[in-house]
Structure formats: C-alpha cells, structure tokens
Amino acid sequence: MMAIILLAVLGGMKLDDWVEGMDFPLFTLLGAVIGVAVGIYYAIRDFTKL
C-alpha cells in the first residue's frame, strides 16, 4: 500500500515539474488521493480473499 501511494505521489511531482506555470501542486495532490484510494482498494480486496 505504501509503495502504491509513494509511486502515485512521485508521479504527481514529476508531472508538476513538467507542467510549467502552476503555483499549486495539483498533480501531487491528485496523485496522493488516487494512490490512497487504490491502496485501500487493494488492501480490502486482499483481506476479503481470506
């Protein structure tokens, strides 16, 4: 779960660096939210298989 969130945040940071002219780190924030959502999805899916 931590790896998924970390990859999403780092990807968002790279997108923020690539897109110029933005004062707010939008893609980093979106990456964090999406990473948490996907991480929770995988955790719940894994726990329900038990």
C-alpha positions as CSV (number, residue, x, y, z in Angstrom):
1,M,0.0,0.0,0.0
2,M,2.8,2.4,0.9
3,A,4.6,1.7,-2.4
4,I,1.4,2.5,-4.4
5,I,1.0,5.8,-2.6
6,L,4.6,6.6,-3.0
7,L,4.6,5.9,-6.7
8,A,1.5,8.0,-7.3
9,V,2.9,10.9,-5.3
10,L,6.3,10.8,-7.1
11,G,4.5,10.6,-10.5
12,G,2.4,13.6,-9.5
13,M,5.6,15.5,-8.5
14,K,7.1,14.7,-11.9
15,L,4.0,16.0,-13.7
16,D,4.1,19.2,-11.6
17,D,7.7,19.7,-12.6
18,W,6.8,19.0,-16.3
19,V,3.9,21.4,-16.4
20,E,5.1,25.0,-16.1
21,G,3.2,28.0,-14.8
22,M,1.3,26.3,-12.0
23,D,1.7,27.7,-8.5
24,F,-0.3,24.9,-6.8
25,P,1.0,21.3,-6.8
26,L,-2.2,19.9,-8.3
27,F,-0.8,16.7,-9.7
28,T,0.9,15.8,-6.4
29,L,-2.3,16.2,-4.6
30,L,-4.2,14.2,-7.1
31,G,-1.5,11.5,-7.0
32,A,-1.8,11.3,-3.3
33,V,-5.6,11.0,-3.3
34,I,-5.6,8.4,-6.1
35,G,-2.8,6.5,-4.5
36,V,-4.6,6.2,-1.2
37,A,-7.8,5.2,-3.0
38,V,-6.0,2.5,-5.0
39,G,-4.1,1.3,-1.9
40,I,-7.3,0.9,0.1
41,Y,-8.9,-0.9,-2.8
42,Y,-6.1,-3.4,-3.0
43,A,-6.0,-3.9,0.8
44,I,-9.7,-4.5,1.0
45,R,-9.6,-6.9,-2.0
46,D,-6.7,-8.8,-0.3
47,F,-8.4,-9.0,3.1
48,T,-11.7,-10.3,1.6
49,K,-9.8,-13.2,-0.1
50,L,-9.0,-14.7,3.3
